[in-house]
Amino acid sequence: MRLNKAVLAVLMTAALAGCETQTEGQQRATTGALLGGAGGALVGQAIGGNTKSTVIGAAGGALLGAVVGSATTPQRREDQLCRYQDRYGRIYTAPCDDRYYNGNY
């Protein structure tokens, strides 16, 4: 019964987190935290077999997932240059445009 309440609480939190407007960096950190928390809970349950180890695994996984999600977000810098190729095959560098930051490069 406790496990059902815990699963319901996690699902409700995930549903509410999806309603908020976030930047890309916040969204990646949130997604990393949710996936890390779920994976950590599974690993904690598999290793310890009790509620305490499941909660510890979920907390550790969520923390690690949030850190990794946040760290892998491309940072927008005005002085960062990208390499482009024009239609004649010439390669040149110029400040990165939104395609780079959105992952459409």
N, C-alpha and C positions, 0 to 999 in steps of 0.2 A: 504494500500500500504506500509506503514512504517513497519507494522508487517511482511509482506512478506519479506522485505529486511532484517529485523532483523533475521528472521528464516533462510534465505539463508546465512547470515553471520555466524550464529552459526554452520550450517551444513558444511560450507566450512572450518571453524576453526577445527571442529572435524575431517574432512577428512584429513586435513594437519597434525594434531597432530598424526594421525595414521601412517603417513609415517616415523616418526622419530624413531630411535632405542633408547630404554630407558631401564633402569634397572627395576627390579621388583618394587622397592619402588617408582620410578618415575611413572611407569605405573599405580600403584594403586592410587597414588595421582591424576594423570590426569583423570583416570576413575571416581574417587570420585568427582572431580571437575565438570566433565561433567554431571554426574547423579545428583549431588547436585544442579547445576545450572538449569537444566531442571525442577527438582522438585520444586526448589525455585521460578522459574518463574511461574509455574502453581499455586502454593499457593499464590504468590503475586497478580496474576491476579484474582484469586478467591476471595481474601480478599478485594483488593482495586478497581479492575475493571478498572484500567487505566494503561498507559504505565509506569508512574513513579513507581508505586508499583510493576509492573512486573520486571522492571530493578533492583530495590532494592532487591526483592525476589531472582532473579537470581544471583546477586552478593553475597548475604549472603549465599545462598545455595551452590554456587561454593566454597566459602571460607571454609565453614563447611565441605563440601565433601572432599576437598583436605586435610584438617587437619585430618579427620577421616581415609581417605585412607592411608595417610602417617603414622599415628600412629599405624595402624593395620598390618603393614608390619613386618614380623619377622626379627629381627636384627641378623646378623651373628656375633657371638662372639666365639673366640677361646677357652675360658674357660668354655663355656656352655656344660653341659653334658646331654645326652639323655639316656633313659632306653631302652634296647634291650632285646630280648628273643632269645636264641639260639634254635637249632632244638631239643634239649633235654629238653626244658622247663625252663632252668636256666635263671634267670634275671641278667643282668649286666649293668653297666653304662660305657659309652665311649663318646668321643667328638662327637657331632652331625655331621652327614654327609649331603650331598646335598639333600637327600630325605626330611629331616626336613624343610629346607629352601624353597623347591619347593612345599611343601604341600602334598607330596606323602608319608606320614608316616603312 
